[in-house]
Amino acid sequence: MQAFHSHFIKLCLALNSNISVERSTLRWAFILIQVMKVTEEQEIVRYLLKTPYLRQSPPKTLDRDDFDHLLEHVEGCSPADGAATLTAFVVECIVRSILFLPSIPNHWVLTGGGTFNPTLVLAIKRALKDRVQTFSELNLPHYNLEATGYAFLAVRHLAGLPITFPETTGVKEPITGGIYHNITD
């Protein structure tokens, strides 16, 4: 570690006095900067993970704006560092979700827009020890998954069947939900 600090001090002195800098000194400085960024990223992620929602036991649900207040913690970051921090946060949230499961899944299947982010998918695969595949990797149709889900719920509603249950969303009793609007009337 002493050599590390020595190289960094040499770099600072060289930059301030226009002296030529050895390639190895530049490499050490780059490593120090990366370590400082990772440390800062980890501190932000640790803070973000303190949000009460993440400790709440299921059933629970989120709105897409529920974490907006946390974005202020990455406002000063470069776009790359902000993306890296938020990616680490998402991955850690997924890993921590295991705490609420009755057993650890043998396999995970990812779907949604995040699966088009190769950095996010790779980070999730690493965190979950490669027990992960995306819908695309399984040759499943992922472009219409949400529409298919809404169609399924609509058919259940029209048949008078419940679409939400106490075990999944915390409602008091199973409910059909929704209102049917006949546009031909």
C-alpha positions in Angstrom: 0.0 0.0 0.0 2.9 2.3 0.7 4.1 1.9 -2.9 0.6 2.8 -4.1 0.6 6.1 -2.1 4.2 6.8 -3.3 3.2 6.4 -7.0 0.1 8.7 -6.5 2.2 11.4 -4.8 4.7 11.2 -7.7 1.9 11.6 -10.1 0.5 14.7 -8.3 4.0 16.3 -8.2 4.6 15.5 -11.8 1.3 16.9 -13.0 1.8 20.0 -11.0 5.4 20.6 -12.3 5.0 19.3 -15.9 7.6 16.6 -15.3 7.2 13.5 -17.5 5.3 10.8 -15.8 6.2 7.1 -15.9 3.6 4.8 -17.4 3.5 2.7 -14.2 2.8 5.8 -12.2 -0.1 6.7 -14.4 -1.5 3.1 -14.1 -1.3 3.4 -10.3 -3.1 6.8 -10.4 -5.8 5.3 -12.6 -6.3 2.4 -10.2 -6.5 4.8 -7.2 -9.2 6.9 -9.0 -11.1 3.7 -9.8 -10.8 2.5 -6.2 -12.1 5.9 -5.0 -15.0 5.7 -7.4 -15.9 2.1 -6.4 -15.7 3.1 -2.7 -18.0 6.1 -3.2 -20.3 3.9 -5.3 -20.4 1.3 -2.5 -21.2 4.0 0.1 -24.1 5.3 -2.0 -25.4 1.8 -2.6 -25.2 1.0 1.2 -27.2 4.2 1.9 -29.8 3.4 -0.8 -30.2 -0.1 0.6 -31.4 1.4 3.9 -34.7 2.4 2.3 -37.6 0.9 4.4 -39.3 -0.8 1.5 -36.4 -3.2 1.0 -36.8 -4.5 4.6 -40.5 -4.9 4.3 -41.8 -8.5 4.1 -43.9 -9.5 1.1 -46.5 -9.1 -0.1 -45.6 -5.7 -1.2 -45.8 -3.6 -4.4 -44.0 -0.7 -6.0 -45.0 2.2 -8.2 -42.4 3.3 -10.8 -41.9 6.6 -8.9 -41.3 5.0 -5.5 -37.5 5.4 -5.6 -37.4 8.8 -7.3 -36.3 10.4 -4.0 -33.2 8.2 -4.0 -31.9 9.6 -7.3 -30.7 12.8 -5.6 -27.8 10.6 -4.2 -26.4 10.1 -7.7 -27.0 13.6 -9.0 -23.3 14.6 -8.7 -22.0 11.5 -10.4 -21.0 11.3 -14.0 -23.5 9.5 -16.2 -21.2 6.4 -16.2 -20.8 6.4 -12.4 -24.5 7.1 -11.8 -25.4 4.2 -14.0 -22.8 1.9 -12.3 -24.2 2.9 -8.9 -27.8 2.3 -9.8 -26.9 -1.0 -11.5 -25.2 -2.1 -8.3 -28.2 -1.0 -6.3 -30.6 -3.0 -8.6 -28.4 -6.1 -8.4 -28.1 -5.9 -4.6 -31.9 -5.5 -4.3 -32.4 -8.7 -6.3 -29.8 -10.6 -4.2 -31.4 -9.4 -1.0 -34.9 -10.6 -2.2 -33.6 -14.1 -1.5 -34.0 -13.4 2.2 -37.8 -13.3 1.7 -38.0 -16.6 -0.2 -38.7 -20.0 1.5 -35.7 -21.4 -0.3 -33.0 -20.3 -2.7 -34.1 -20.7 -6.4 -32.2 -23.1 -8.5 -32.8 -20.9 -11.5 -33.8 -17.3 -12.2 -35.5 -16.0 -15.4 -35.2 -12.3 -16.2 -37.6 -10.4 -18.3 -38.4 -6.8 -19.0 -36.4 -3.8 -20.3 -33.5 -4.4 -18.1 -32.6 -7.6 -20.0 -31.5 -5.3 -22.9 -28.8 -3.9 -20.6 -25.9 -6.4 -21.0 -24.1 -4.8 -18.0 -27.0 -5.3 -15.7 -27.7 -8.9 -16.9 -24.0 -9.8 -16.5 -23.9 -8.3 -13.0 -27.1 -10.2 -12.0 -25.6 -13.4 -13.4 -22.4 -12.9 -11.4 -24.3 -12.1 -8.2 -26.6 -15.1 -8.6 -23.7 -17.5 -9.6 -24.8 -17.9 -13.3 -28.2 -19.5 -12.4 -29.8 -16.9 -14.6 -31.2 -16.7 -18.1 -33.2 -14.1 -19.9 -36.4 -14.8 -21.7 -34.5 -14.2 -25.0 -31.9 -16.8 -24.0 -34.8 -19.3 -23.4 -36.3 -18.3 -26.8 -39.5 -17.1 -25.1 -41.5 -14.2 -26.5 -40.6 -11.3 -24.4 -41.8 -8.4 -26.5 -45.5 -9.0 -25.7 -45.1 -10.4 -22.2 -46.7 -7.4 -20.5 -49.6 -7.3 -23.0 -50.2 -11.0 -22.6 -50.3 -10.5 -18.8 -52.9 -7.8 -19.1 -54.9 -9.8 -21.5 -54.9 -12.8 -19.0 -56.1 -10.5 -16.2 -58.8 -9.0 -18.4 -60.1 -12.5 -19.3 -60.1 -13.5 -15.6 -62.0 -10.3 -14.8 -64.6 -11.0 -17.5 -65.1 -14.5 -16.2 -65.6 -13.2 -12.6 -62.4 -14.7 -11.4 -60.0 -12.9 -9.0 -56.9 -11.3 -10.3 -55.2 -10.5 -7.0 -54.9 -12.4 -3.7 -53.9 -11.7 -0.1 -50.8 -13.8 -0.6 -49.6 -11.8 -3.6 -50.6 -8.2 -3.0 -51.9 -8.1 0.5 -55.5 -7.4 -0.3 -58.0 -8.5 2.4 -59.7 -11.0 0.1 -59.3 -12.2 -3.5 -60.8 -9.5 -5.9 -61.5 -9.4 -9.5 -60.4 -5.7 -9.9 -60.9 -3.4 -12.8 -64.0 -2.0 -14.5 -65.3 -3.2 -17.9 -66.0 -0.4 -20.4 -68.0 -1.5 -23.4 -67.0 1.0 -26.1 -69.8 -0.2 -28.5 -72.5 1.1 -26.2 
